[in-house]
Amino acid sequence: MIEINNISKYFGNVKAIENVSFNVSNGEIVGYVGLNGAGKTTTIRVAVGVPP
């Protein structure tokens, strides 16, 4: 299971992501989609501890 709760990331005064939360249960297949620049990669990097 993956659980992400209320993660946020700012670059200086610029809000990249704010209060992002989601759950993925064991065996569940999900897609994570959004517009270019929406913060998809930043969200995953923050969640796993890789500097964005």
Backbone as a printed PyTorch tensor [residue, N CA C, xyz], in Angstrom:
tensor([[[  0.8480,  -1.1850,   0.0000],
         [  0.0000,   0.0000,   0.0000],
         [  0.8850,   1.2370,   0.0000]],

        [[  0.4740,   2.2060,  -0.7440],
         [  1.1410,   3.5070,  -0.7620],
         [  0.1440,   4.5260,  -0.2320]],

        [[  0.5850,   5.3070,   0.7190],
         [ -0.2800,   6.3430,   1.2750],
         [  0.5030,   7.6460,   1.3230]],

        [[ -0.0260,   8.6550,   0.6800],
         [  0.5690,   9.9900,   0.6500],
         [ -0.4270,  10.9300,   1.3140]],

        [[  0.0340,  11.6940,   2.2950],
         [ -0.8690,  12.5860,   3.0230],
         [ -0.3250,  14.0060,   3.0850]],

        [[ -1.0570,  14.9220,   2.5030],
         [ -0.8190,  16.3620,   2.6480],
         [  0.6200,  16.7910,   2.3940]],

        [[  1.1970,  16.3650,   1.2600],
         [  2.5470,  16.8310,   0.9610],
         [  2.4710,  18.1250,   0.1570]],

        [[  3.4110,  19.0000,   0.4350],
         [  3.4930,  20.2950,  -0.2360],
         [  4.9390,  20.5610,  -0.5950]],

        [[  5.1580,  21.3630,  -1.6280],
         [  6.5090,  21.7510,  -2.0210],
         [  6.4670,  23.1560,  -2.5880]],

        [[  7.3510,  23.9760,  -2.0810],
         [  7.5030,  25.3440,  -2.5710],
         [  8.9170,  25.5180,  -3.0900]],

        [[  9.0780,  26.2710,  -4.1480],
         [ 10.3760,  26.6860,  -4.6550],
         [ 10.4490,  28.1870,  -4.4040]],

        [[ 11.0520,  28.5570,  -3.2750],
         [ 11.0040,  29.9520,  -2.8450],
         [  9.5720,  30.2920,  -2.4830]],

        [[  9.0270,  31.3130,  -3.1290],
         [  7.6360,  31.7060,  -2.8840],
         [  6.6470,  31.0550,  -3.8450]],

        [[  7.1540,  30.2160,  -4.7500],
         [  6.2970,  29.5980,  -5.7620],
         [  5.7780,  28.2500,  -5.2590]],

        [[  4.4660,  28.1120,  -5.2260],
         [  3.8270,  26.8700,  -4.7810],
         [  3.8160,  25.8770,  -5.9370]],

        [[  4.5570,  24.7690,  -5.7940],
         [  4.5600,  23.7290,  -6.8260],
         [  3.4160,  22.7480,  -6.5950]],

        [[  3.2870,  22.2520,  -5.3680],
         [  2.1810,  21.3700,  -4.9820],
         [  1.7660,  21.7300,  -3.5660]],

        [[  0.5060,  21.5420,  -3.2580],
         [  0.0300,  21.8770,  -1.9180],
         [ -1.0360,  20.8780,  -1.4800]],

        [[ -0.8030,  20.2760,  -0.3130],
         [ -1.7570,  19.3590,   0.3230],
         [ -2.2190,  18.2270,  -0.5990]],

        [[ -1.2650,  17.5670,  -1.2540],
         [ -1.5830,  16.4330,  -2.1210],
         [ -1.6840,  15.1710,  -1.2730]],

        [[ -2.7640,  14.4220,  -1.4480],
         [ -2.9790,  13.1660,  -0.7250],
         [ -3.5790,  12.1370,  -1.6700]],

        [[ -3.1520,  10.8770,  -1.5280],
         [ -3.7860,   9.7700,  -2.2320],
         [ -3.3410,   8.4460,  -1.6290]],

        [[ -4.1130,   7.3920,  -1.8970],
         [ -3.8190,   6.0340,  -1.4410],
         [ -3.8670,   5.0980,  -2.6290]],

        [[ -2.9470,   4.1330,  -2.6520],
         [ -2.9610,   3.0590,  -3.6410],
         [ -2.9010,   1.7540,  -2.8630]],

        [[ -3.9260,   0.9290,  -2.9950],
         [ -3.9950,  -0.3400,  -2.2730],
         [ -3.1760,  -1.4140,  -2.9820]],

        [[ -2.7980,  -2.4560,  -2.2390],
         [ -2.0700,  -3.5870,  -2.8160],
         [ -2.8530,  -4.1760,  -3.9800]],

        [[ -2.1640,  -4.4340,  -5.0850],
         [ -2.7900,  -5.0260,  -6.2570],
         [ -3.5380,  -4.0500,  -7.1370]],

        [[ -3.6620,  -2.8280,  -6.7140],
         [ -4.3840,  -1.8160,  -7.4830],
         [ -3.4560,  -1.2280,  -8.5400]],

        [[ -3.9770,  -1.0140,  -9.7270],
         [ -3.2320,  -0.3770, -10.8080],
         [ -3.8480,   0.9950, -11.0260]],

        [[ -3.0070,   2.0240, -10.9940],
         [ -3.5100,   3.3920, -11.1280],
         [ -2.7240,   4.1390, -12.1920]],

        [[ -3.3140,   5.1800, -12.6990],
         [ -2.6390,   6.1220, -13.5780],
         [ -2.5990,   7.4690, -12.8810]],

        [[ -1.5120,   8.1760, -13.0720],
         [ -1.3510,   9.4920, -12.4440],
         [ -1.1490,  10.4880, -13.5700]],

        [[ -2.1920,  11.1810, -13.9500],
         [ -2.1640,  12.0290, -15.1330],
         [ -2.4790,  13.4760, -14.7780]],

        [[ -2.0170,  14.3750, -15.6180],
         [ -2.2960,  15.7920, -15.4550],
         [ -1.6030,  16.5760, -16.5440]],

        [[ -1.9000,  17.8240, -16.6080],
         [ -1.2930,  18.7050, -17.5980],
         [  0.2030,  18.8600, -17.3480]],

        [[  0.9270,  19.2620, -18.3890],
         [  2.3440,  19.5800, -18.2220],
         [  2.4930,  20.6540, -17.1600]],

        [[  3.4350,  20.4520, -16.2510],
         [  3.6850,  21.4400, -15.2100],
         [  2.7180,  21.3830, -14.0470]],

        [[  1.8880,  20.3470, -13.9750],
         [  0.8880,  20.2530, -12.9080],
         [  1.4710,  19.8000, -11.5770]],

        [[  2.6840,  19.2320, -11.5970],
         [  3.3240,  18.8030, -10.3570],
         [  3.3780,  17.2980, -10.1530]],

        [[  3.1280,  16.5270, -11.2050],
         [  3.1410,  15.0650, -11.0820],
         [  4.5140,  14.5560, -10.6520]],

        [[  5.5460,  14.9260, -11.3630],
         [  6.8980,  14.4680, -11.0420],
         [  7.3400,  15.0040,  -9.6960]],

        [[  7.0610,  16.2450,  -9.4090],
         [  7.4180,  16.8270,  -8.1130],
         [  6.7470,  16.0660,  -6.9830]],

        [[  5.4830,  15.7130,  -7.1440],
         [  4.7650,  14.9630,  -6.1120],
         [  5.4570,  13.6370,  -5.8220]],

        [[  5.7780,  12.8870,  -6.8590],
         [  6.4120,  11.5810,  -6.6670],
         [  7.8040,  11.7400,  -6.0770]],

        [[  8.5670,  12.7050,  -6.5450],
         [  9.9180,  12.9210,  -6.0070],
         [  9.8790,  13.2840,  -4.5250]],

        [[  8.9820,  14.1550,  -4.1390],
         [  8.8550,  14.5200,  -2.7220],
         [  8.4300,  13.2960,  -1.9110]],

        [[  7.5130,  12.5080,  -2.4380],
         [  7.0060,  11.3340,  -1.7270],
         [  8.0950,  10.3050,  -1.4490]],

        [[  9.0290,  10.1290,  -2.3860],
         [ 10.0780,   9.1180,  -2.2050],
         [ 11.3800,   9.7030,  -1.6660]],

        [[ 11.4160,  11.0130,  -1.4660],
         [ 12.5830,  11.6380,  -0.8530],
         [ 13.6940,  12.0170,  -1.8060]],

        [[ 13.3910,  12.1060,  -3.1010],
         [ 14.3760,  12.5280,  -4.0980],
         [ 14.2140,  14.0300,  -4.3010]],

        [[ 15.2970,  14.7910,  -4.2280],
         [ 15.1570,  16.2430,  -4.4220],
         [ 14.5780,  16.5780,  -5.7950]],

        [[ 13.5290,  17.3980,  -5.8280],
         [ 12.9290,  17.7900,  -7.1130],
         [ 13.8140,  18.7510,  -7.8840]]])
